[in-house]
């Protein structure tokens, strides 16, 4: 199914009076608003193929119904999302969950929804039915070269598939680590992982990047072989200029200062990709901005400041992606909320008076620094994000229109109530 232009226009007409009033107020209040809206229009957040079904835990999984059963249906879902918010113009695939059978057909289907292929994701955290060796005790770190080689070959195969789709980055997240003290020689695991990554790195086409993602714990509970940004940066530095660290917001220990990590990685030219989500305890699957919107804003403050310092394009300088798959919401409504939260935090970061902040920092005027940041954070930026969406043909209120058009009911009608998205 597709959302027709006239359906969006009819919905927008009803919201027009209220929006115009709010936006007129913002236009008077904020200097340089047109420049901000231009940036918002360009800013696109990739949607991972695994976020379109209801996630589960080791205790259970409760399908929401109408979930996409194949790659074509996943592209269709992201197409619906992008039609509503015009900020979700890319899809991130996971191999082997999303292996295309006909690359040209998949490419043209994606482009019919105005979608690009973002970073490809490999999977060496599960065993597949047809593989020779098990990843039970790790993949790229494994003590057995045969297991490592299988994992290396898989990553190189993922690059090959990404080339066929027009992607230009590989994200490697490893579940490798250990569950108990003494299980692993840390240096041996690091060296094996580095050597394996070097073989994958050597297979990267010229314009490609490799993102080394880190995670503090889970599924291993004692050590993780790429466990924090320092370890990721070590691998990325040793690998070379095409290798970067990827920051996933949910992959830190509680209270980690993620905004400082982001700032320093940008300074070193080694921040490559970004995964958005939120968490309260140790989870990494809650809707972006649902728990700690101020932290999300502070991270965007560092992203904007650090990217501007390097002359980087906000939209294309880093790989932006949502990485979340929680258990109880409609996945498409959840993604609409995540994208909205990200766009709001980005807008608020663009509203910060940078000159005044720099001056206040130079004068050690701590109270003023806080005033400047919180003045931006407490600005209701919704009409600005809405204006950017309206100018590009999106819906005034994406969730409201999603419900008015009964999209989930229609997807259940065509796909069935008891579908389970592939891969989860
Ligand atoms: Mn991630």
Boltz pocket constraint, residues with backbone or C-beta under 6 A from the ligand:
constraints:
  - pocket:
      binder: B
      contacts: [[A, 173], [A, 213], [A, 248], [A, 275], [A, 323]]
      max_distance: 6.0
